[in-house]
C-alpha cells in the first residue's frame, strides 16, 4: 500500500453560518504526484485524537496558514500580528510532538516550520519587516503563487541538499513571520540572502524538516520541487 500522508487543515470561517475544515488543494495534488495517499486532518479540540490520527498515517505534513499565536513562545503580539487560531496551534503542536516521539517523517511548510520550531522551544520574528534589518521582499501579494521570487542557499550537509542536489535554489515566498531563535533540537539548513531562515531539520530524527517557502504551489510549473514531497513519501514508506 502507498504511504498515507496526513495533511493538517485550517478552520475556514469565511462563509456565513458554517466553519469548514480546509486546506489548499496544492498540498493534496503534490502528495498524489509524489506517490502518496493524502488524508486531510481536521483541527479537533480533543488532544487524545493525536494518537488516533497518527495510528492511520505514515507521514505528517504541517501545512501553511495564519500566524502562530505569539503566546506559544511567550510574547505579546505586536500590531502586525492580525490573525491566529489558538485551537489550531494547540492541535498541531500536540500532533507534532506525538509524531516525533514515534520518529514519524514530518514536513512543515511555511507556518508548519514555525509550528515545529515553537513546539520545541524556539521563537519567531512576529514580523520580519519591522523586526529585522535590511530585509528584502518575502510577501509579494500581487504575484501568482507559482512564481519563483528569491534565492536561498542550502547547506551541503543537509537533507535539503540531498534532495535537490544543489546549494542554491530559487523559491516562492509568502510570509511575514520567520524562525528567530531555533529550538535546540533543530539546526537551520537554508537561508535567504538577507539571512532569514528558510529551512530547518531535526538533529536526531530520520526525516523531520521544515521549509519557509511554499513548494506545494510550485510542483506543477517547476517539477523539481516534487522531489521534496517524494522524499517525505519515501521516508514514510520505510517506516
MIVODO-430536 format. One line per 8 residues: for each residue x, y, z of N, C-alpha, C. Coordinates in steps of 0.05 Angstrom, whole numbers. Layout:
X:Y:Z:X:Y:Z:X:Y:Z  ... $
***
This chain:
17:-24:0:0:0:0:18:25:0  9:45:-14:24:71:-15:23:84:13  44:99:20:44:112:46:22:133:48  9:134:71:-12:153:76:0:178:90  -4:201:78:7:226:89:-16:243:99  -16:249:125:-36:266:137:-28:295:133  -47:311:123:-43:340:118:-60:356:137  -48:373:153:-64:389:172:-80:410:156 $
-102:418:168:-121:436:156:-124:461:173  -139:481:163:-146:504:179:-176:507:181  -185:523:200:-213:528:203:-221:552:186  -237:547:166:-245:568:147:-273:578:154  -274:603:164:-299:615:172:-307:638:154  -297:637:129:-301:659:111:-330:660:99  -344:638:102:-371:637:92:-391:638:114  -414:651:110:-433:655:132:-444:628:143 $
-447:628:170:-461:607:184:-446:580:187  -425:575:171:-412:550:173:-382:554:175  -369:535:189:-340:534:190:-331:508:176  -311:511:158:-302:488:143:-273:480:151  -268:454:150:-240:444:152:-229:445:124  -208:461:120:-199:465:92:-168:465:90  -158:460:66:-130:462:60:-127:467:30  -107:480:21:-102:484:-7:-100:457:-22 $
-113:455:-44:-112:431:-60:-84:425:-70  -67:445:-71:-39:441:-80:-24:421:-62  -30:421:-36:-18:401:-19:-27:373:-27  -52:370:-31:-64:344:-39:-52:334:-65  -51:351:-85:-41:344:-111:-11:337:-110  4:352:-94:33:347:-92:39:319:-79  23:312:-59:27:286:-47:19:264:-66  -3:268:-81:-10:249:-102:11:246:-123 $
22:268:-132:44:267:-152:68:253:-142  73:254:-116:96:241:-104:92:212:-98  68:202:-103:63:174:-98:51:167:-71  41:186:-57:29:181:-31:-1:183:-32  -14:176:-10:-43:179:-7:-48:202:13  -59:224:3:-65:247:20:-90:243:37  -88:250:62:-111:249:80:-112:275:96  -134:289:95:-137:314:110:-143:309:139 $
-129:324:157:-132:321:186:-146:346:197  -171:344:204:-185:368:214:-175:375:242  -176:401:248:-169:411:275:-191:401:294  -182:389:317:-201:380:337:-192:389:365  -211:393:383:-204:402:410:-193:379:427  -202:354:422:-193:331:438:-164:324:432  -146:330:450:-118:325:446:-111:295:444  -128:278:454:-124:250:452:-126:240:424 $
-139:256:406:-142:248:379:-115:247:363  -94:260:374:-68:259:361:-59:230:357  -62:215:377:-53:187:375:-70:172:355  -96:178:354:-114:165:335:-106:173:306  -101:198:301:-93:207:275:-67:193:266  -47:193:284:-21:181:277:-23:151:273  -43:138:284:-45:109:280:-54:102:252  -64:121:237:-74:115:210:-58:129:188 $
-37:143:195:-20:156:175:9:146:178  24:149:156:53:141:156:71:165:157  61:188:150:77:213:149:59:237:154  71:259:163:55:283:170:65:307:155  46:322:144:52:347:130:38:370:145  53:387:158:42:411:171:40:433:151  16:441:144:11:460:123:14:488:132  14:507:112:16:535:118:-10:547:128 $
-10:574:132:-34:587:141:-29:611:158  -47:616:177:-45:640:193:-21:640:212  -16:662:225:6:665:244:3:645:267  26:637:278:26:623:304:22:644:326  4:638:344:-1:656:366:25:662:382  31:687:386:56:694:399:58:684:428  36:679:441:36:668:468:49:640:469  49:626:447:61:600:446:91:602:453 $
104:624:445:132:627:452:136:650:471  116:657:487:118:674:510:120:704:504  108:713:482:109:742:476:81:753:471  77:778:477:53:792:470:55:800:440  33:801:426:34:807:398:38:837:392  54:842:371:56:869:361:33:874:341  29:899:333:6:906:317:4:892:290  27:882:280:27:869:254:16:841:255 $
12:830:279:0:803:282:-30:807:283  -44:800:261:-72:806:259:-90:782:260  -79:758:256:-96:734:254:-81:710:264  -92:696:284:-82:670:292:-105:653:302  -100:627:306:-121:608:314:-109:591:336  -115:598:362:-105:582:384:-112:553:383  -136:546:373:-144:518:372:-126:503:353  -120:515:330:-102:502:311:-74:499:322 $
-64:520:335:-37:519:347:-35:496:366  -54:494:385:-53:473:405:-55:445:392  -73:442:373:-76:417:359:-50:408:345  -38:427:329:-15:420:313:10:415:330  13:431:351:36:427:369:35:400:382  11:392:392:8:366:404:12:344:384  1:347:360:4:327:339:33:324:331  48:346:328:76:345:320:92:331:342 $
88:339:367:103:327:389:99:296:390  74:287:385:69:259:385:82:245:361  83:259:338:95:248:314:125:244:318  139:263:329:168:260:332:175:239:353  157:236:373:161:214:392:162:187:378  147:184:357:146:160:341:167:159:319  183:180:316:201:183:294:187:181:267  163:192:266:148:193:242:159:215:223 $
161:210:198:170:231:179:151:255:179  162:279:181:147:304:182:159:324:163  141:337:148:149:360:132:132:384:140  145:406:148:130:430:155:134:451:134  113:464:125:115:484:104:105:511:114  122:531:112:116:559:120:107:560:149  82:563:155:72:562:182:81:536:195  81:514:180:89:488:191:117:488:203 $
136:502:189:163:505:201:161:520:227  145:541:227:143:557:251:130:542:274  111:525:269:99:508:289:120:489:300  135:476:283:156:458:291:176:471:310  185:495:302:205:509:318:194:517:345  171:529:346:160:538:371:151:515:389  143:493:377:134:470:393:157:459:410  181:462:401:204:451:415:221:473:429 $
209:497:432:222:517:448:234:540:433  232:541:407:243:563:391:224:587:391  233:609:379:217:633:378:215:643:349  198:663:344:194:673:317:198:704:317  206:714:293:201:742:288:172:745:282  158:762:298:130:766:293:124:779:267  143:797:258:140:810:232:168:818:223  178:803:203:206:808:194:210:836:183 $
189:848:173:192:874:160:196:897:180  188:892:205:192:912:226:214:904:246  220:878:248:238:868:269:265:860:258  269:860:232:295:852:221:306:876:204  333:878:205:346:900:190:352:891:161  351:909:143:358:905:115:343:881:102  317:880:109:301:857:99:294:861:70  293:840:55:284:841:27:255:832:25 $
245:829:1:217:821:-2:212:792:4  191:786:19:183:759:25:153:755:23  139:776:15:110:774:14:99:789:-10  104:780:-34:95:794:-58:66:788:-64  48:804:-54:20:799:-55:8:798:-83  21:811:-102:10:812:-129:21:791:-149  38:775:-139:50:754:-156:34:728:-154  31:713:-175:20:686:-173:36:668:-154 $
24:650:-141:37:634:-121:58:615:-133  57:610:-159:77:592:-171:100:607:-184  104:632:-175:126:648:-185:151:646:-168  174:640:-180:199:639:-165:207:668:-159  211:674:-133:214:702:-125:242:709:-116  255:692:-99:282:699:-89:298:673:-86  324:676:-82:341:653:-79:345:646:-50  352:621:-45:361:612:-19:387:596:-22 $
403:596:-1:427:580:-1:422:556:18  432:533:10:426:508:25:453:496:34  455:488:59:479:476:70:483:448:57  507:442:50:512:417:35:509:392:53  512:395:79:509:372:96:481:371:108  461:372:90:433:374:99:416:356:82  392:350:92:373:334:78:364:349:53  360:375:56:351:391:33:371:390:10 $
397:390:16:417:388:-5:416:360:-18  412:339:-1:410:312:-12:386:310:-31  364:324:-24:340:323:-41:343:337:-67  354:362:-66:355:379:-90:382:377:-105  403:368:-91:429:365:-104:442:391:-111  435:413:-98:447:439:-104:446:456:-78  465:476:-78:466:493:-54:453:520:-58  441:524:-81:425:548:-86:400:541:-100 $
378:553:-92:352:547:-104:335:572:-105  320:575:-126:300:597:-128:273:586:-118  260:602:-101:236:594:-88:215:616:-89  190:609:-84:169:629:-79:170:638:-50  153:657:-42:155:667:-15:129:682:-8  116:673:14:91:686:23:90:685:53  106:701:67:105:701:96:115:727:107  106:734:131:117:757:145:128:750:172 $
125:725:180:138:714:204:160:695:196  179:689:214:201:670:208:214:661:234  228:640:232:243:630:256:263:650:265  264:655:291:284:673:303:305:657:318  299:649:343:316:631:358:308:602:351  326:587:339:320:560:331:321:541:355  301:525:358:300:506:381:325:488:381  333:480:404:358:464:407:357:438:391 $
333:427:387:330:402:373:334:405:343  334:429:333:337:434:304:363:448:298  370:448:272:391:465:262:381:478:236  388:503:231:380:515:206:397:505:183  384:500:160:398:488:137:395:504:112  379:525:112:376:541:88:370:570:96  380:589:80:377:618:86:371:634:61  356:655:64:354:675:42:378:693:44 $
382:710:24:406:727:23:405:748:45  382:754:56:380:773:79:380:758:106  388:733:105:393:716:129:368:707:143  345:707:130:321:695:141:324:665:138  317:650:159:319:621:159:298:609:141  306:594:121:288:583:101:285:553:103  301:540:121:299:511:124:310:503:151  298:483:164:308:472:189:306:442:187 $
322:427:202:319:398:204:326:389:232  312:368:241:316:357:268:343:343:269  356:346:292:383:336:296:384:306:300  363:294:309:364:265:316:342:248:303  323:260:290:302:244:277:309:240:248  298:218:237:306:210:210:298:230:189  273:240:190:263:259:169:243:277:183  253:299:194:236:320:206:247:346:197 $
236:358:175:247:382:164:225:403:159  233:428:159:214:449:153:225:468:133  208:479:115:217:498:95:198:523:98  209:546:93:194:571:96:179:579:71  186:568:49:172:575:24:149:556:19  135:557:-4:112:541:-10:116:523:-34  131:501:-30:136:483:-53:112:470:-65  90:467:-49:66:454:-60:54:470:-82 $
59:496:-83:49:513:-105:67:513:-129  90:500:-128:110:500:-149:112:474:-164  100:453:-154:105:426:-165:95:422:-194  76:437:-202:65:434:-230:83:450:-249  87:475:-243:102:493:-262:132:488:-260  142:479:-236:170:475:-232:174:447:-219  173:426:-236:171:398:-226:193:389:-207  216:402:-207:237:393:-189:229:395:-160 $
209:411:-154:200:413:-126:184:389:-116  176:372:-135:163:347:-126:182:329:-111  209:334:-115:229:318:-100:225:320:-70  217:343:-61:213:346:-32:191:329:-22  169:327:-36:146:311:-28:152:281:-32  168:275:-53:176:247:-56:194:238:-34  210:256:-24:227:249:-1:211:243:24  190:259:28:171:253:51:158:226:47 $
147:222:23:133:197:18:152:173:20  176:175:10:196:153:12:203:148:41  207:169:56:213:166:85:190:152:99  166:159:92:143:146:105:140:117:97  149:110:73:146:82:64:166:64:77  188:75:88:208:58:101:201:52:129  182:66:141:175:62:169:155:40:173 $
***
